[in-house]
Amino acid sequence: MTGIVAFGAYIPRARLQRAAVVEANAWYNPALRSHAKGEKAISNWDEDVVTMAVEAARDCLADRDRSDIRDIFLASTTLPFSERQNSVIVKEALNIADEVGTLDVCGSQRAGIAALIQAMAAAPETGHNLCVASEKLNTRPGSEGELLRGDAAAAFLVGRHDVIARKVATFRISADFVDHFRESGSAFDYDWETRWVRDEGYAALAGAAIEGVLERGGCRPEEVDKFILAAPIRGVAASVAKQGGINAAAVVDDLGQSVGIAGTAHPLLMLAHCLQSAAPGARILVLGFGSGCDAILLERTDLEIAHPAPFGVGGWLARRRAEPNYLRYLSLAGHVEIDRGMRAEFDQKQPLTALWRHRKTVLGLVGGRCTRTGTVQFPRTDISVAPNGHFVGTQEDYPFAERTARILTFTSDRLTYTPDPPAYYGMIEFVEGGRMNAEFCDVEPEDVAVGREMRMMFRIKSIDEQRGFRRYFWKAAPTATTTKGSSDGQRN
Amino acid sequence: MASGIKDRVAILGMGCARFGERWDVDGETLMVEAYTEALEDAGIDTSSIEAAWLAVGMDAFNIGPSAIPASVALRLDNIPVTKVENYCASGTEAFRGAVYAVASGAADIALAIGVEKLKDTGYGGLPVRSRGTMFDMIGVVGSAPGSFAQLAGAYQARHGIPPQDLKRAMAHVSVKSHANGAKNPKAHLRKPIDMDTVINAPMVAEPLGLFDCCGVSDGAACAIVTTPEIARALGKKDLVTIKALQLAVSNGWELQGAGWDGSYVHTTRIAAERAYREAGITDPRSQLSLMEVHDCFSITELVTMEDLGISPVGGAARDVLDGFYDADGTLPCQIDGGLKCFGHPIGASGLRMIYENYLQMQGRAGERQRRQQPVFGLSHNLGGMPNQNVCAIAIVGLEGA
């Protein structure tokens, strides 16, 4: 039996209020008013497909042993690097040993489901494959896409044993149906007329995929309990379901009002959401539409979820800050070049030699533990920091990323450059020992106090705009899943 | 065991440029300004100087690398000149080099000069720069106020002092230094301010507002040192000698180890203890006459009062608000305006502090002269951040004290 062993998700904390976007742009396009309700998840300047993928993977893996992971798939159409494999950065951040396969899957909105199907097809007899889909789509200000699209990631651990959802059947259609495209290096999608996409694309191609997968799985349309189709066109999922004979009640909420459609990651995000509550025996049909249509039919087993995701879709949705400031969003997304001041000119060139030497420290947040005294520290050094024994060369790796810390000192700095001022940072001390100076992320003024509990998150540290490189490192975020701002529009 | 530096070296002459936004001059001219004053004070000419130490904190932004800029600007006689950089403690480091050269017998007369030209960056505050390959990957690129502001929250948490009470004590630190700076013709900031101005100032790094931060200045200061015997032979009387010179450098314990709670500066405590021992001072609160400390930020001065063993731990705010450290208080701190108002040209700061103590000992401090004859003057230079730093302490005093 092959299927899903565990699942997790990530949704950025800031939720751009659609009303703010509409208010700013309706002078040009009053038709946008039809999308004024709800909000969408927006990643901060220090988040990208890689960082979101890492968080989703951590959510999926929870407290599991990661040593039996064989292959890592990362699906996205908005990968930060065209070359420098993105999935291998995820692997380093997860502190998984080098003896593992990594693969980026891209090129279409179908990439997420395609990667999941491939991860299952390649599932090892023992051990697991990790499939992550993540999307951060650049949308043109004032476009419908800006209102409909959101940022998110989802992750699945797949294998042949202990599955909580088994693969019943898959069906794949590959066709050069160009509903939209984005040339390499281009910033934005170019979309064709919605009505054509709906009729010739979703209705025809998705319809055929549904028929194909149900036939292979020996499942009648009315037996589908959950139907997942992510489309940035309103009402499409319902009409495709109806046309295919699937019950209207089976159509899964697309989270469009709270997250927005997160591109190729979205069907996986919906699946992760759906699995949180799916009853044993539930048959779940998931479609991945784009350059054709892939379909997978799953059945929830009666196995209990052994290592539940610490957050899951529900947890991330609750960890929320309403963003009413459209201009701030435009600036952080890079659409408006505000005056950042001369301090922003600092050259962020990364010596790649040093990054290679210290990749475990930098990307994996791996410190050291002195095997003589037991003292743990970050970073790992030749000579132990322990005052009772400065032993030389006695340290072994000691990972910090999954450990809880507390704030020791803090400030909010309005002088230093950050794209999202003020810069919050301070010293944190890990509950089980070890300390470091850390930047804080996803933080409000009331979150910073001595003793406050923090969780490490993988983020962009700085961007070298001159050479097109980005440094990643770990930042500390409050563990409390606080909700900030009015919930108006979240679910209306 | 080494007996230390006490009374083995005397100050022969000192000089200090006017600090401030010196749009008119380069670092080289600032050095000349300080140097000519010191030469005149010492009553010697360049040919008598046998070795020199140059301090500059951020050479890339002003005079450039190596000791050559000082040798050229001052037209030194091809003597050994060494450049030192130890963050904001660089000035005291140059002094240490010159004093040790004389004490060792390697030179009869040595020069220490510190300079910084910070106002050629185009923006306020200290320049943004790399702190090393590893730091740039895993460290926090915060501002100086951001680094030191963290002392405040940790201090509050440790001592249970309400934020507004600490803010008031911090404000008094700045008000006092502005009052002192107003009387100093070489100071960068010469305008007295009141408590409300400090408390209501725009926030720079929580809880430090604009007036909790020292000035970023251009400037230079220098010292010419020799043996007490040579000083007397040159006609000097009432010598000011070096009583102690100590340096303590973090080894990573605060930042990477366990136990430091962020509410104080570990190295200052160590350097102070060593300095008092070297100077033969057993009760600094009653024996010290003057203090020039590294008040880069008001909170730094406040915790330094405790780290130097003057105020009891947790008690500095009370002493500050009682006026203990005011110019007319028991133990004046920053009688020249301090970094806060005299200004903070990094490489020059340690020497500027010694310059003030030297002037005060000799009764040459003009309008701000302490009436009571000072005996021991301490200067304290702190470089880096509270969690990882260099602390330098110099004590000078009347010969034989």
Interface residues (C-beta under 8 A of the other chain):
Chain A: G341 M342 R343 E345 F346 D347 Q348 Q350 P351 A354 L355 H358 T361 V362 T375 Q377 F378 P379 T381 V385 A386 P387 L408 T409 F410 T411 S412 D413 R414 L415 T416 Y417 P422 A423 Y425 G426 M427 E429 G433 G434 R435 M436 N437 A438 E439 A449 V450 G451 K461 S462 R471 F473
Chain B: T121 G122 Y123 G125 V128 R129 S130 T133 M134 D136 M137 I138 G139 V140 V141 G142 S143 P145 G146 S147 A149 Q150 L151 G153 A154 Q156 A157 M203 V204 A205 E206 N251 G252 W253 L255 Q256 G257 A258 D261 G262 P386 N387
